[in-house]
Amino acid sequence: MNHSEPVSRAVLAAVAIGLLFFSPAVFAYLDPSTGSMVVSAIVGIFASIALAVKTYWYKIKGWFRRDSKQETTPEESAD
């Protein structure tokens, strides 16, 4: 038997499922401010996305306008 053979995916999946079912109990404490921290992180992510879209709005519009101009250009040159 060659020891350098890769482990099959079925064996890896069985080990992962076994580890999930036999994991020890975890005793953790989440204080009340943890919820507000998660909410503020989510709001911050949406605000960052909105700022990025606002910053690059003309470039985003340009991508859509370029496609429509490329479709009309060959028709105009054929006339």
C-alpha positions in Angstrom: 0.0 0.0 0.0 1.3 3.4 -1.0 1.1 5.9 1.9 1.3 8.9 -0.5 -2.2 8.2 -1.9 -4.7 11.1 -1.4 -7.4 10.6 1.1 -10.8 10.2 -0.6 -13.5 12.8 -0.2 -15.9 10.3 1.4 -13.4 9.7 4.2 -12.9 13.5 4.7 -16.7 14.0 4.7 -17.2 11.2 7.3 -14.5 12.7 9.6 -16.0 16.2 9.3 -19.5 14.9 10.1 -18.1 12.9 13.0 -16.4 15.9 14.4 -19.6 17.9 14.2 -21.6 15.3 16.1 -19.1 14.6 18.8 -18.0 18.2 19.6 -17.8 19.1 23.2 -20.1 21.6 24.8 -19.0 25.2 24.7 -19.8 27.6 27.5 -19.6 31.1 26.1 -21.1 34.3 27.3 -22.3 37.0 24.9 -23.1 40.2 26.7 -25.9 42.5 25.6 -23.7 44.9 23.7 -22.7 42.1 21.3 -26.0 42.4 19.5 -25.6 46.1 18.9 -22.1 45.6 17.7 -23.3 43.1 15.1 -26.0 45.5 14.0 -23.6 48.4 13.7 -21.2 46.2 11.7 -24.0 45.3 9.3 -25.0 49.0 8.9 -21.4 49.9 8.3 -21.1 47.3 5.5 -24.2 48.7 3.8 -23.0 52.2 4.2 -19.6 51.3 2.7 -21.3 49.6 -0.3 -23.5 52.7 -0.8 -20.5 55.0 -0.7 -18.6 52.8 -3.2 -21.6 52.8 -5.6 -21.9 56.6 -5.2 -18.2 57.1 -5.9 -18.1 55.0 -9.0 -21.6 55.7 -10.3 -20.5 57.3 -13.5 -18.2 54.4 -14.3 -21.0 52.0 -13.6 -23.4 53.9 -15.9 -20.7 54.0 -18.5 -20.5 50.2 -18.7 -24.2 50.0 -19.6 -24.1 52.9 -22.0 -21.0 51.6 -23.8 -22.9 48.4 -24.6 -25.8 50.2 -26.2 -23.5 52.5 -28.2 -21.6 49.5 -29.6 -24.9 48.0 -30.8 -26.0 51.2 -32.6 -22.6 52.1 -34.1 -22.5 49.4 -36.8 -26.1 50.3 -37.9 -25.2 53.9 -38.3 -22.1 53.2 -40.4 -24.2 51.0 -42.7 -26.5 53.9 -43.7 
